Amino acid sequence: MEEMITCGVRTVIVYGPSGPQKQVRSVHCPAGNGSVALEHCETCTRRMETVAASDAVRSHISCRVDGDGEQPARVQMVSEIMPRTVVAVRPELRADVMLLALVEHDRGGAPVVDQMGRPMGMVSITDLMHEYRSMLRAAEEAGGPPSRPRLVRDVMSPGAFTIPDSAGVEEALDELARRDVKRLMVVGDRGELVGVVTALDLLRACPALPRRSGPAVAEVAPPVAEVACA
């Protein structure tokens, strides 16, 4: 027995010294083939429909998969709840140019990737703001030499906390707690970046906690009036 499953298309926009270098579109294959490029899906016999909308949230692909009708409850994966589009940067990009890119895309930070698209670090807009202010102060100093713009590799935080795109929500929450971080870089089968998932993304996907009886806000006793002593 076959059933149809719809999965979202993920887009990674990579910025380099010459601007946006490439856009990588991929999906987590519902037929069990792992993380695959969207071009691969065009020749797959299981593909039913591809919707490439201008709104990344609505871009998806529908596929036929085998089902026996008695499958256990499917675990929700991080690739299903993470934002569909992620902006990444190359380490040789100028820090001031990256700041403009983050402002343009309304991002608070971005993963840094190597030539193969694998994450190697993270840079935040706070790091870039400090760099921008340092450049402004250097430019305002009378007679001072112009400050040489630094690169992303000079200001990024090296190292990447990653999780496979096939990992479940609970597994990702455990990894966040173990690493004591607020976000994880989501990677495909070859270690390539496919997205970023945050603590808020994961908590939104969790079942609601059971509500306890009683008021939501604790009652506060009124202050006791002071009695003046004679």
QUILIN-V63969 format. One line per field, one symbol per residue. ss: DSSP state (h for helix, s for strand, l for the rest). phi: phi as a letter, one per 40 degrees, with the letter a starting at -180 (. if undefined). psi: psi as a letter, one per 30 degrees, with the letter a starting at -180 (. if undefined). A space follows every 50 residues. Layout:
ss: ???
phi: ???
psi: ???
This chain:
ss: lssssssslsssssssllssssssssssllllllssshhhhlllllssss sllllhhhlsssssssllllllllllshhhhlllsssssslllshhhhhh hhhhhlllsssssllllssssssshhhhhhhhhhhhhhhhllllllllll shhhhlsslllssslllshhhhhhhhhhhlllsssssllllssssssshh hhhhhlllllllllllllllllllllllll
phi: .bbbbbbccbbbcbcbdchccabbbabcdccgcgcbccccccbccccbab bbcccdcccabbbcbcabgbccdcccccccbcdcbbbbbcccccccccdc cccccfbciacbbcccgccbiabbccdcccccccccccccccgcccccdc bdccbcccgbcbaccccccccccccdcccfbbabccbccbgccbibbbcc dcccccccccccchccbccbccccccbccc
psi: kklkkkkkkkkjjkkafgajelkjklljkfgggaklkeeeffgkffkekk jilfjfffklkklklkkgfhklkkkklfffflkfkkklllfgkkeeeeee eeeeghkglkkklafggkkfakklfeeeeeeeeeeeeeffkkgkkkkkkl lefffljllkjlkkffkleeeeeeeeeefhlflkkklafggkkfakklee eeeffkkkkkklllkfkkkkkkkkkkkkk.
